[in-house]
Amino acid sequence: MEMNCLNYQQYYHKKGGFTLIELVSALAIAAVLCICIAAIFMSAFNMEMVIERDSEMFSESYFLMEYIGNEIRKSENIISTSEFILPSGKGEYLPFVLYLQEKNTKQIVAYAIHNDKCYRYSYRSKEKQIPYKILKWDISDSNLIAEHVRLAENCNFNSSSKIIHLSFQLKDLEIIETDYYIYGE
C-alpha cells in the first residue's frame, strides 16, 4: 500500500497542473482587472466628450463676442433698446440697438437670447431718420449667431459713459464678459 501512495504522489507532482481553487482565483482576479480597465476607458471617453462639448461652447461664445464687437465698431450710432419697439416673444434683448449704414440702406440691428440661442434681428430702412417705432421687423432677416448661451444679469449699456458691458453665461459653465468703449459719436 505504501508503494501505491508514492506512485500516486510521484504521478501527481509530475503532471504539474492547477487545482480548481487556483483556476477560480485566477479567473476572479482577471475579471476584476478587466472591469477596472473598462471603467478607466469609459471614464476617459466620457471626459473627452465633456471637453469637446465645453470647447465648442467656449468657441461659440467667443465668436458671438467678436461678431457683436465687429458690428459695434462698424455702427454709426448705438441706441438703448428702451427707445425702440422691438418684436415681442423673441427672447431677452441685449440692452442696445445698432444703427449701421450700408450703401444707400440703413440697417437697425438688435440681438436677442431665446432658448439658450442668440439671434440677430435686423430692419432695413431707406429713411434718413432713425425709425424708433418700427412696427414691423423682418423676422425672416434673422440669423442664429450662437447656441448654448444665456444672457447674464449684469449685461448693460451706459450711453453717458459710452460703455457696453456684454456678459454671457455658457450653459452649465462660467460667465464670459467684455466691455466695449464707444469713441467718436
ABEGO torsion letter per residue (X at the ends): XAAAAAAAAAAAAAAGBBBAAAAAAAAAAAAAAAAAAAAAAAAAAAAAAAAAAAAAAAAAAAAAAAAAAAAAAABABBBBAAABBBBBGAEBBBABBBBBBBEABBBBBBBBBBGGBBBBBBBBBABABBBABBABBBAABBBBABBGBBBBAABBBBAAAGBBBBBBBBBGBBBBBBBBBBBGX
